[in-house]
Amino acid sequence: MTTTVNSSETVASDEAQDEVTEPLQATRGVPLVSRMSLFTRLLLVSGLVLLLGGGSMLVLTTNHDVETAQNNLKTQLQNELGILAPLIADQAVLGDYTVIDQVMRARLSDRNVVSVSWTNRKGKKIEVSDAESYSSVPTWFSQFVGLQSITGNKPLIVGGLNYGKLEVVLSPTVSRQDIYSAFNQNLFVLGLALGLNFILLMLVMRSVLRPLADLRRGLQQIGSGNYGLRLGVYGPPELRSSMGEYNRTAQTLEVLHNTLSEQRRAIEHAAMVVETDLFGRITYVSDSFCQLSGYRREELMGRTHALMKSNHHNADFYRVMWETIRNGQPWAGEICNVRPDGSAYWVYTAITPFISPQGWVEKYVGVRYDITERKTAEIELVRARDQAEAGSRAKSEFLATMSHEIRTPMNGILGMAELLKDSELDEMQREYLNIIQSSANGLLSVINDILDFSKMEAGRMQMVNQEFDLNLLLQNVLAEFKLRAETKQLQLQMRMADDVPGIVVADPIRLRQVLTNLIGNAIKFTSEGFVRVSVEMDLPTARGPRLRFIVADSGIGIAPENQARIFESFVQEDGSTSRNYGGTGLGLAICQRLVTLMGGNIHVQSRQGEGSAFSFTIQAETPQLALVGHGKQILVQQHDLTSRRMVAAMLERLGYEVKAVASPDEVRLSLERGHYNALILEVDVTAKDEAAKWVQQLPDSTLVIGVRTADFTAEDARDEATLPGVSLHACLHKPVRQSDLEAALEGLV
């Protein structure tokens, strides 16, 4: 089926094509060859080939003829001298000059001989010559050939007597004429070949150009938007194949064009489509966009979007948009426009540049969706959020201000109560004073919780990470609760996994605050049994160790329906909790936020009447320690497995090669089998004398560092740096800390 093209569409297409080709011609020089037709190019190439080949052959043939003629003249000259010399010599002996003249004139009959002369021994010369014959050879050819007259002479010797000299001159005129005739014949053959080439090329191209012309016409139809033209398949096999491919391509394009037209209608029904030229002037607009914008189509055509521009976006917004699409990249964003009546509306716009085959941007197509309702809802949400945040900030500032105002007189009450406690008081007065101090401390704890909570809500709580001894921190925290646990006859336990590093980088103050809160709650809500603090490694991360802390107890437990609420602000399990145990309900909320700030999370597992287990994680980092112990070997002896592994891990992180043993017997065996730069041994009061015996046998270069056990008395402590007969390099206290080890091993480094 052949479709027709609307004349207005054809004109528009031609104008568009002119707009594309004019910049191309203006910006790029088109070589002369590229403007030639195929026939002209083939004729030019074949003609040049024939000219180059025939011309080369013509030059070679002419040069060969010249060389042959030159050799012939030289041969003839020798023959002439050979014939004339004996004849003239005989007559010279007789002195018959008349015969000599006749003989010489007889040789002039040859067309190449132009002069013959004889000079006797007295110097008398007889010469006969003839004018060179007329030559039709052009001067340029004579110069090209380069043949010249040649002269030869020969002395006449008879009976040993010299009778003069014979001289003959030959002219190349005849040879030059023969060469020129042969050149013309060859040139005629070359011209005939060129003519035949032209005729044959015309016959061949006639069968080729007609199919090509049909292909060109078909492509022009496709370019104008008519995909219905089909071509007859004829001509050479290559062109028949091309014409068949054209028909299949045209059919495919027709199907695609129809499909795209249907899709465009569907898109325009669901969205708004606007097309513009390179300057942003509207060239097409869908009905849906006209309905949304409030403008008629004739009011928009030829105008730019500045007609609908609002003051919501700044100049940089539009600059970035135009830079993006002018560079051929798509752009998408939300734009606020205004209608003719001044009302605003929002559209989500996706602008796609259409690129020409030459690589230029031809036009821009924008697809728009109405998002006015969503943007209005977002603006209302932002306004409500800002109001809520302002209220929250006002509340936090009020709480912080009031807490500071209450804290100031409370410090005065506590200070004066402490001074009053040192005065003379009877039993009743001291009891009243203890009640005042207990109540004031409780109120101060509440104030501190409110201050921390207000800082977190205001976003002013920051973590201060530093290196610290995790084992020491846990022991110090548990020591604070030791008296309270013993008062309630509770077992206060601590478990630290072997793979947990002793030294970490985190915020020790906030970690201590979380542990203190959770352990305090565990002791508060547990009347019998235990409170256990455990530390283990969680999933490793690229930043460093992720630690999991578990505070478990055998207390009253938490009901399942209340477990999700206890981390909310000012919330406890139920009202009786506050009446029976006290508290503000801020402790767990503060713990949750602190744990979040430390890069972890917190949750609870509990069964009512059986106890609870609060588990939280923090993101810690491994301190960057210098490997000061590279190549040094240290022998460590500690009875306790946990202490032995902890000390060995600290030393290995410093770069030392460590062997850890449990008993003195293993120490002796190890010292007998190898050399160690340092020995770290556990100094037991009951085994000091035994340890001193085999330590005395060590070389003076071996550092001996003692680790004091808990059963040392005050008297032993005064002499802790010595063993009987042995002076220790240093003596450490349990629990051993990384910093103490580094200081003790400075002499080894």
GIPEUR-V245176 format. One record per helix or strand of 2 or more residues. SS is the DSSP state (h for helix, s for strand). FROM is the first residue (numbers start at 1). TO is the last residue. If there is no record, write none. Layout:
# GIPEUR-V245176
ss=[SS	SS]
from=[FROM	FROM]
to=[TO	TO]
This chain:
# GIPEUR-V245176
ss=[h	h	h	h	s	s	h	s	s	h	h	s	s	h	h	h	h	s	s	s	h	h	s	h	s	s	h	s	s	h	h	h	s	s	s	h	s	h	s	h	s	h	s	s	s	h]
from=[7	33	38	97	113	125	139	150	161	173	237	272	282	287	297	305	315	331	344	361	372	427	466	470	490	503	508	529	546	560	575	587	602	611	633	641	657	664	678	685	703	714	722	726	730	738]
to=[27	35	94	107	119	129	145	158	170	223	270	276	285	293	300	308	326	338	355	370	421	458	469	487	496	506	524	537	553	563	581	597	607	619	637	653	661	673	683	695	708	718	723	727	733	744]
